[in-house]
Amino acid sequence: MYKIKNSKDLASLINYTNLNNMISEAEMKEFLNKALELEFNSVTINPTYVPLAKEVLADSNIKVGSVIGFPLGCENIESKIAEATTLIDKGVDEVNAVINLNYVVNEKYDLIEDDAKQLKDAVGDKTLKMIIESKIHEDDQKANIVMGLEKAGVDYIKTSTGFLTPNHIYEIVNDINIFQKYAPKTKIEVYDGIDIWKMAHQVLTAGADLIASNNGYEIVSKYKDLRENTQVKPKPITL
């Protein structure tokens, strides 16, 4: 079970994310400096800004991640491998890849597993996170997908691209339960519109290993205000 004592602990469990395809370089620098300020576990950004992120975050322990096959996942595996190796050449620590959703519709789970295995071989010792877009899958589909991803040796199963989010915390907890049952050795990253620290707490308590959020700065800042900026002046004791 996770333990959070302060805002730094909370930030260490958050992947601060910005996949806005219309963000300017100045806005990206602002985003990265916010990541530096609160010392997040990692950032996930579009491939264009990976070199900038490596420069800004060079003296920190913040990992840099980017995306391939994003957001539809329907590219062939050769294209995804080419994207992945290009990102690694640019210095990424983490590759986030969307599974081929056409394979899910056609119940070709063996091909999802094979794609993931080839990607893991391609990224080597870098972290591979496979995105399954759980909002649009039935529970039995999720179980079949994650079993194959675990067999392929991926590092994380990620719940969403961020384009489709669940209606309720119970949907997220249900996904976590399925992942833990059918892929018990693989870590879980939840990216499902988590925008307040109370929801972050619920998701981590339910068993997620990491949270990905566009609102990471707001989550940690508000938690910091609550836990670390309270000013209390005790009254003097009189005998």
C-alpha positions in Angstrom: 0.0 0.0 0.0 1.3 3.4 -0.9 2.1 6.1 1.7 2.2 9.8 1.2 3.7 12.0 3.8 4.0 15.2 1.9 3.6 16.9 -1.5 7.0 15.5 -2.7 5.7 12.0 -2.2 2.6 12.7 -4.1 4.5 14.3 -7.0 6.7 11.2 -7.2 3.6 9.2 -8.1 2.4 11.5 -10.9 3.2 11.6 -14.5 2.6 15.3 -15.4 1.2 15.2 -18.9 0.7 17.7 -21.7 -0.2 16.3 -25.2 -1.7 19.5 -26.5 -0.9 19.6 -30.2 -1.2 23.4 -30.4 1.2 24.3 -27.5 3.9 26.9 -28.2 7.5 26.5 -27.2 7.1 29.2 -24.6 4.1 27.3 -23.1 6.0 24.1 -23.1 8.9 25.7 -21.3 6.4 27.0 -18.7 5.0 23.5 -18.3 8.4 21.9 -17.9 9.5 24.5 -15.3 6.3 23.6 -13.3 7.4 20.0 -13.5 10.8 21.0 -12.1 9.3 23.1 -9.3 7.3 20.1 -7.9 9.6 17.3 -9.0 7.1 15.0 -10.7 8.0 11.3 -11.4 7.9 12.0 -15.2 6.5 14.1 -17.9 4.7 12.9 -21.1 4.8 15.2 -24.1 4.5 15.2 -27.8 7.6 14.0 -29.8 8.3 17.5 -31.1 9.3 18.8 -27.7 11.4 15.9 -26.4 14.7 17.6 -27.1 13.5 20.7 -25.2 12.4 18.6 -22.3 15.7 16.8 -22.1 17.4 20.2 -22.0 15.2 21.8 -19.4 15.0 18.7 -17.2 18.7 17.8 -17.6 19.7 18.3 -14.0 16.6 16.7 -12.5 15.5 13.1 -11.9 12.3 13.7 -13.9 11.9 11.1 -16.6 10.8 12.2 -20.1 8.2 10.2 -22.0 6.5 10.5 -25.3 3.9 8.8 -27.4 3.7 6.5 -30.5 0.7 5.3 -32.5 -1.1 8.1 -30.8 -4.1 8.4 -30.3 -5.7 5.8 -32.6 -3.2 3.0 -32.4 -4.0 1.6 -35.9 -0.5 2.0 -37.4 1.4 -1.2 -38.3 4.0 -2.5 -36.0 6.9 -1.5 -38.3 5.8 2.1 -38.1 5.4 2.0 -34.3 8.9 0.5 -33.9 10.4 3.2 -36.1 8.6 5.9 -34.0 9.9 4.2 -30.8 13.5 4.0 -31.9 13.4 7.6 -33.1 12.2 8.7 -29.7 14.9 6.7 -27.9 17.5 8.3 -30.1 16.2 11.7 -29.0 16.7 10.6 -25.3 13.3 9.5 -24.0 13.1 7.4 -20.9 9.6 6.1 -21.5 7.6 5.1 -24.6 3.8 5.3 -24.4 2.2 3.2 -27.2 -1.4 2.8 -28.1 -2.5 -0.8 -28.8 -4.1 -1.6 -32.2 -7.7 -1.1 -31.4 -8.7 -2.8 -34.7 -7.3 -6.0 -33.2 -9.5 -5.7 -30.2 -12.7 -5.4 -32.3 -11.6 -8.5 -34.2 -10.5 -10.4 -31.1 -7.0 -10.8 -32.4 -5.4 -10.7 -28.9 -2.4 -12.7 -30.1 -1.5 -9.9 -32.5 -1.7 -7.3 -29.6 0.6 -9.5 -27.6 3.0 -9.9 -30.6 3.1 -6.1 -31.2 3.8 -5.4 -27.6 6.6 -8.0 -27.6 8.2 -6.5 -30.6 8.0 -3.0 -29.1 9.5 -4.2 -25.8 12.4 -5.8 -27.7 12.8 -2.5 -29.7 12.9 -0.2 -26.6 15.2 -2.5 -24.6 15.8 -1.1 -21.1 13.6 1.9 -21.6 10.1 1.8 -20.0 7.3 0.7 -22.3 3.7 1.7 -21.4 0.9 0.2 -23.5 -2.3 2.2 -23.6 -5.5 0.2 -24.0 -8.3 2.8 -24.0 -10.3 1.0 -21.4 -13.4 3.2 -21.7 -14.4 1.6 -25.0 -13.7 -2.0 -24.1 -15.8 -4.6 -22.4 -14.4 -6.2 -19.2 -13.7 -9.6 -20.9 -11.8 -7.7 -23.7 -9.7 -5.9 -21.0 -8.9 -9.2 -19.4 -7.7 -10.7 -22.7 -5.7 -7.6 -23.6 -3.8 -7.3 -20.3 -3.0 -11.0 -20.1 -1.3 -10.7 -23.5 0.5 -7.5 -22.5 1.9 -9.1 -19.4 3.1 -12.1 -21.4 4.8 -9.6 -23.7 6.8 -8.1 -20.8 5.5 -4.5 -20.9 6.4 -2.4 -18.0 3.0 -0.6 -17.5 -0.5 -1.0 -18.7 -2.1 2.5 -19.1 -5.8 3.0 -19.0 -6.3 5.7 -21.6 -5.0 8.2 -24.1 -6.8 10.9 -22.2 -9.3 11.4 -25.0 -11.9 9.1 -23.4 -12.4 9.2 -19.7 -14.7 7.2 -17.3 -17.9 8.5 -15.9 -17.1 7.6 -12.3 -14.3 6.5 -9.9 -15.9 3.1 -9.8 -15.1 2.5 -13.4 -11.4 3.2 -12.7 -11.4 0.9 -9.7 -13.1 -1.8 -11.8 -10.3 -1.5 -14.4 -7.6 -1.7 -11.7 -9.2 -4.8 -10.3 -9.2 -6.4 -13.8 -5.6 -5.5 -14.4 -4.5 -6.8 -11.0 -6.3 -10.1 -11.5 -5.2 -10.8 -15.1 -1.8 -9.1 -15.2 -0.7 -9.1 -11.6 3.0 -8.6 -12.3 2.5 -5.5 -14.5 2.4 -2.0 -13.1 -0.7 0.2 -13.7 -0.9 3.8 -14.8 -4.2 5.5 -14.7 -4.8 8.4 -17.1 -8.5 9.2 -16.8 -9.2 12.8 -16.1 -8.0 12.9 -12.5 -8.0 16.5 -11.6 -8.2 16.8 -7.8 -6.0 15.3 -5.1 -8.9 13.4 -3.4 -9.5 11.5 -6.6 -5.7 10.9 -6.9 -5.8 9.5 -3.4 -8.7 7.2 -4.2 -7.0 5.8 -7.4 -3.7 5.2 -5.6 -5.5 3.5 -2.7 -7.3 1.3 -5.2 -3.9 0.0 -6.4 -2.6 2.2 -9.2 1.2 2.6 -9.3 1.2 5.9 -11.1 -1.3 8.6 -12.1 -1.0 10.5 -15.4 -2.7 13.9 -15.3 -2.8 17.1 -17.2 -3.7 18.7 -13.9 -0.7 17.4 -11.9 0.5 20.8 -10.9 -2.9 21.8 -9.5 -3.3 18.5 -7.7 0.1 18.7 -5.9 -0.1 22.5 -5.3 -3.5 22.2 -3.6 -2.3 19.2 -1.6 0.8 21.1 -0.5 -1.4 24.0 0.6 -3.5 21.7 2.6 -0.7 19.7 4.3 2.3 21.9 4.5 1.2 25.6 4.5 -1.2 25.5 7.5 -0.1 28.1 10.0 -1.0 27.4 13.6 0.1 29.5 16.6 -0.4 27.6 19.8 -1.6 29.5 22.8 0.9 29.8 25.6 0.3 27.4 28.5 -0.4 29.1 31.7 -0.2 27.3 35.1 
